[in-house]
Amino acid sequence: MTNISDDNDSVISPAELSQIFTLRDGYMQKMGIELVDITKGTATVQMRVEEDHLNFNGSCHGGAIFSLADCAFGVSSNSHGVMAAGIDAHIVYQAAAYVGEILTARSQEMSRSRKIASYQIAVESDRNGLIASFTGTVYIIGKPHSSGSIE
């Protein structure tokens, strides 16, 4: 279930954006990533670590953790109702995650100008605390998101 916070100045409401992002992002669906919360400039996504997410060492693959953080980054940076595209991302891994753990990535907008915005994302485990720290920068394209047919 997605929690929604809405302001009157967005082009598309966070509720509509939540539907758009959830239905149109096949990668999030394939990875088992769920959009939990979206407000302007923030997003929370979750993923249960499954066997398919493991690397050859038996822990969650760094690419899966990066993907989770990147999804939170993408949703939060597009949460203003206009398109934004990542131009830089960096991650630091602090701990391993294992099968059955629920990973939560929370993204927070740190700054936003007319064309550039920056974000910090923390990935935490329900069992093991902080797993990774991610920072990202987007270029704000400015084209409004279209709700189109979201059925």
C-alpha positions in Angstrom: 0.0 0.0 0.0 1.4 3.4 -1.0 1.1 6.4 1.3 0.5 9.6 -0.5 1.1 13.3 0.4 -0.2 15.9 -2.0 0.3 19.6 -2.5 -1.8 21.8 -4.8 1.1 23.0 -6.9 2.1 19.7 -8.7 1.3 19.0 -12.3 0.2 15.5 -11.4 -0.7 14.4 -7.9 1.6 12.0 -6.0 -1.3 9.5 -6.0 -1.3 9.5 -9.8 2.5 9.4 -10.0 2.5 6.4 -7.7 0.2 4.6 -10.1 2.2 5.7 -13.1 5.6 4.7 -11.6 4.2 1.3 -10.3 2.5 0.3 -13.5 5.0 1.5 -16.0 8.3 0.4 -14.3 8.8 -3.2 -15.4 12.2 -3.3 -13.8 10.8 -2.5 -10.3 8.2 -5.3 -10.8 10.9 -7.8 -12.0 13.1 -7.0 -9.0 10.2 -7.3 -6.5 10.5 -3.6 -5.5 7.4 -2.1 -4.0 6.7 1.7 -3.8 5.7 2.3 -0.2 5.6 6.1 0.0 5.9 9.1 -2.2 5.8 12.8 -1.4 7.4 15.8 -3.2 11.1 15.2 -3.0 10.9 11.9 -1.1 10.2 8.2 -1.8 10.4 5.0 0.1 10.7 1.6 -1.6 11.1 -1.9 -0.3 12.4 -5.3 -1.5 12.6 -8.7 0.2 15.9 -10.3 -0.6 15.2 -13.5 -2.5 17.5 -16.3 -3.9 17.5 -14.5 -7.3 19.1 -11.5 -5.6 22.1 -13.4 -4.3 25.7 -13.2 -5.6 28.1 -16.1 -5.6 29.1 -15.4 -2.0 25.5 -16.0 -0.8 24.7 -12.4 0.1 22.5 -9.9 -1.7 24.2 -8.7 -4.9 25.5 -5.1 -4.8 23.6 -4.6 -8.1 20.3 -5.5 -6.4 21.0 -3.1 -3.6 22.0 -0.3 -6.0 18.8 -1.0 -8.0 16.7 -0.6 -4.9 18.4 2.7 -4.0 18.2 3.9 -7.6 14.4 3.2 -7.7 13.9 5.4 -4.6 16.1 8.0 -6.3 14.2 7.9 -9.5 10.8 8.1 -7.8 11.7 10.9 -5.5 13.4 13.0 -8.3 10.3 12.6 -10.5 7.9 13.2 -7.6 7.4 16.9 -8.5 5.4 15.8 -11.6 8.0 16.7 -14.2 10.6 14.4 -15.7 14.1 14.2 -14.2 17.0 12.0 -15.4 19.9 10.7 -13.3 23.3 12.2 -14.3 25.4 10.9 -11.4 25.1 8.2 -8.7 27.4 6.9 -6.0 26.9 4.1 -3.5 28.9 3.0 -0.4 28.1 -0.5 1.0 28.3 -0.7 4.8 27.0 -4.2 5.5 25.8 -7.4 3.7 22.1 -8.4 3.4 20.8 -12.0 3.1 17.8 -14.0 2.0 14.6 -13.1 3.8 15.7 -9.6 4.9 13.5 -6.7 4.0 15.5 -3.8 2.6 14.0 -0.3 2.6 15.4 2.6 0.6 14.4 6.1 1.7 15.3 9.0 -0.6 15.4 12.6 0.5 15.8 15.6 -1.8 18.7 17.7 -0.5 18.6 20.6 -3.0 16.7 21.5 -6.1 17.2 24.3 -8.6 15.5 24.9 -11.9 17.6 22.2 -13.7 19.6 20.2 -11.1 18.6 18.4 -7.9 20.5 16.2 -5.5 19.4 13.3 -3.3 20.5 11.1 -0.4 19.3 7.6 -0.1 19.7 5.2 2.9 19.2 1.5 2.4 18.4 -0.3 5.6 17.7 -3.9 6.6 14.9 -4.9 9.0 17.6 -7.1 10.7 20.9 -5.5 10.1 20.6 -1.7 10.1 22.3 0.5 7.5 23.3 -1.5 4.4 24.2 1.2 2.0 24.4 5.0 1.4 23.6 6.3 -2.0 23.8 9.9 -3.4 22.5 11.0 -6.8 22.1 14.0 -9.0 19.4 14.6 -11.6 19.0 16.9 -14.6 15.4 18.2 -14.5 14.1 17.8 -18.0 10.9 19.7 -17.0 8.5 17.9 -19.3 5.3 17.0 -17.3 4.6 13.4 -16.6 1.6 12.2 -18.5 -1.0 10.1 -16.8 -2.3 8.8 -20.1 -4.0 5.5 -19.6 -2.7 4.0 -16.3 -5.2 1.1 -16.2 
